[in-house]
Amino acid sequence: MKHLMRSLLLVFVAIYSLGCGTRTGLKDGNPGAQWLSLTSGERSNIISAYVQGYEDGMYRACSSAAKLGDEDEAFFIQNGIRHQKISYERCRAGVAEYTNYGLQNGKGADCQIYADTLTEFYSRHAEYRDIPFSYLMEFLTSREHKSAQDLFVMAQTGAIRTKW
């Protein structure tokens, strides 16, 4: 379990760092302004890389969790502590996924639906442009599937973090 937690932490740090870079030449360094300064293609590429990194990290974390302990054992002992073995399928069932995208012929995933939601949110609600896109992506999973309006209401009501 400790190995799983370390793997998950590394995945989330890597994913979070995607949204922390700054673009040179920008006068306003907040994430929303940076997002809006990108072309549609750049936005889609960033989201595609984010989703691919997220999926790869979850695959690796769940695969690592499934390898802990013996195949036939429901529990394993590590450092004197009894842990329940987690199957790959059980781990993946508990992980949110990004499945609301199309496939471009020979070009991989088309993540425009996510990019459009973020663009609409940042365009309509300038007061929340300090929120990093990588944080907002947590609410665009297939499980959450929030719209730009949903994100706005969540920001207004304090349901999501708005200060960085």
C-alpha positions as CSV (number, residue, x, y, z in Angstrom):
1,M,0.0,0.0,0.0
2,K,2.9,2.3,0.8
3,H,4.3,1.6,-2.7
4,L,0.9,2.4,-4.2
5,M,0.6,5.7,-2.3
6,R,4.1,6.7,-3.4
7,S,3.3,5.8,-7.0
8,L,0.0,7.8,-6.9
9,L,1.8,10.8,-5.3
10,L,4.4,10.8,-8.1
11,V,1.7,10.6,-10.7
12,F,-0.2,13.6,-9.2
13,V,3.0,15.7,-8.9
14,A,3.8,15.0,-12.5
15,I,0.3,15.8,-13.6
16,Y,0.1,18.9,-11.5
17,S,3.4,20.2,-12.9
18,L,2.0,20.3,-16.4
19,G,-0.1,23.2,-15.3
20,C,2.6,25.1,-13.4
21,G,4.8,26.2,-16.3
22,T,4.8,29.8,-17.5
23,R,4.8,30.9,-21.1
24,T,7.4,33.5,-22.0
25,G,6.2,36.9,-23.1
26,L,3.0,37.0,-21.0
27,K,2.2,40.1,-19.1
28,D,-0.4,38.4,-17.0
29,G,1.0,35.2,-15.5
30,N,-2.2,33.7,-14.1
31,P,-3.2,30.2,-15.4
32,G,-6.4,31.4,-17.1
33,A,-4.7,34.2,-19.0
34,Q,-2.0,31.7,-20.1
35,W,-4.6,29.2,-21.2
36,L,-6.5,31.8,-23.2
37,S,-3.2,32.9,-24.9
38,L,-2.8,29.4,-26.4
39,T,-4.1,28.4,-29.8
40,S,-6.9,25.8,-30.0
41,G,-4.4,23.2,-31.2
42,E,-2.0,24.0,-28.3
43,R,-4.8,23.7,-25.8
44,S,-5.9,20.3,-27.2
45,N,-2.3,19.1,-27.2
46,I,-1.8,20.0,-23.6
47,I,-5.0,18.3,-22.5
48,S,-4.1,15.2,-24.6
49,A,-0.7,15.0,-22.9
50,Y,-2.4,15.5,-19.5
51,V,-4.9,12.7,-20.1
52,Q,-2.2,10.4,-21.5
53,G,0.0,11.1,-18.4
54,Y,-2.9,10.6,-16.1
55,E,-3.9,7.3,-17.7
56,D,-0.3,6.0,-17.8
57,G,0.2,6.9,-14.1
58,M,-3.0,5.2,-13.0
59,Y,-2.1,2.1,-15.1
60,R,1.3,1.9,-13.4
61,A,0.0,2.6,-9.9
62,C,-2.7,-0.1,-10.2
63,S,-0.4,-2.6,-11.8
64,S,2.1,-2.0,-8.9
65,A,-0.7,-2.5,-6.4
66,A,-1.8,-5.7,-8.0
67,K,1.7,-7.2,-7.8
68,L,1.9,-6.8,-4.0
69,G,1.6,-10.0,-2.1
70,D,1.1,-13.5,-3.5
71,E,-1.3,-14.2,-6.3
72,D,-3.5,-16.6,-4.3
73,E,-3.5,-14.5,-1.1
74,A,-6.3,-12.0,-0.3
75,F,-3.9,-10.4,2.2
76,F,-0.1,-9.8,2.4
77,I,2.1,-8.7,5.3
78,Q,4.6,-5.9,4.8
79,N,6.7,-4.4,7.6
80,G,4.6,-6.4,10.1
81,I,1.3,-4.9,8.9
82,R,-1.4,-6.9,7.3
83,H,-2.7,-5.4,4.0
84,Q,-5.5,-6.4,1.8
85,K,-4.4,-7.3,-1.7
86,I,-5.9,-5.0,-4.4
87,S,-6.6,-6.4,-7.8
88,Y,-5.8,-4.4,-10.9
89,E,-9.5,-4.3,-11.8
90,R,-10.5,-3.2,-8.4
91,C,-7.9,-0.4,-8.4
92,R,-9.0,0.8,-11.8
93,A,-12.6,0.8,-10.8
94,G,-11.9,3.3,-8.1
95,V,-10.0,5.6,-10.4
96,A,-11.7,8.4,-12.3
97,E,-11.1,8.3,-16.1
98,Y,-11.2,10.7,-19.0
99,T,-13.3,9.0,-21.7
100,N,-15.1,12.0,-23.2
101,Y,-12.9,12.4,-26.2
102,G,-12.8,11.3,-29.8
103,L,-10.1,9.7,-31.8
104,Q,-8.5,11.5,-34.7
105,N,-7.6,9.3,-37.6
106,G,-3.9,8.4,-37.0
107,K,-3.4,11.4,-34.7
108,G,-4.4,10.0,-31.3
109,A,-7.0,11.4,-28.9
110,D,-9.0,14.5,-29.7
111,C,-9.4,16.2,-26.3
112,Q,-11.1,19.3,-27.6
113,I,-14.2,18.7,-25.3
114,Y,-12.0,19.3,-22.2
115,A,-10.2,22.2,-23.8
116,D,-13.5,23.9,-24.8
117,T,-14.8,23.6,-21.2
118,L,-11.7,25.2,-19.7
119,T,-11.7,27.9,-22.4
120,E,-15.3,28.7,-21.8
121,F,-14.7,28.9,-18.0
122,Y,-11.7,31.2,-18.2
123,S,-13.3,33.4,-20.9
124,R,-16.6,33.9,-19.0
125,H,-15.2,34.1,-15.5
126,A,-12.0,36.2,-15.4
127,E,-12.2,36.4,-11.6
128,Y,-11.3,32.8,-11.4
129,R,-8.4,32.7,-13.8
130,D,-6.0,32.1,-11.0
131,I,-7.3,28.5,-10.7
132,P,-4.8,26.2,-12.5
133,F,-6.2,24.1,-15.4
134,S,-4.6,21.0,-13.9
135,Y,-6.8,21.4,-10.8
136,L,-10.0,22.0,-12.9
137,M,-9.2,18.9,-14.8
138,E,-10.1,16.9,-11.7
139,F,-13.7,17.9,-12.2
140,L,-13.8,17.0,-15.9
141,T,-13.4,13.3,-15.5
142,S,-16.1,11.0,-16.8
143,R,-17.3,10.5,-13.3
144,E,-17.6,14.2,-12.5
145,H,-18.2,15.6,-16.0
146,K,-18.7,19.2,-15.0
147,S,-19.5,22.0,-17.4
148,A,-18.0,25.5,-17.4
149,Q,-21.1,26.7,-15.6
150,D,-20.8,23.9,-13.0
151,L,-17.2,25.0,-12.4
152,F,-18.3,28.6,-11.9
153,V,-21.1,27.6,-9.4
154,M,-18.6,25.4,-7.5
155,A,-16.1,28.3,-7.4
156,Q,-18.8,30.8,-6.2
157,T,-20.0,28.4,-3.5
158,G,-16.6,27.5,-2.2
159,A,-16.9,23.9,-3.4
160,I,-13.6,24.1,-5.1
161,R,-10.4,25.9,-4.2
162,T,-10.0,29.4,-5.8
163,K,-6.9,30.8,-4.2
164,W,-3.3,29.9,-5.0
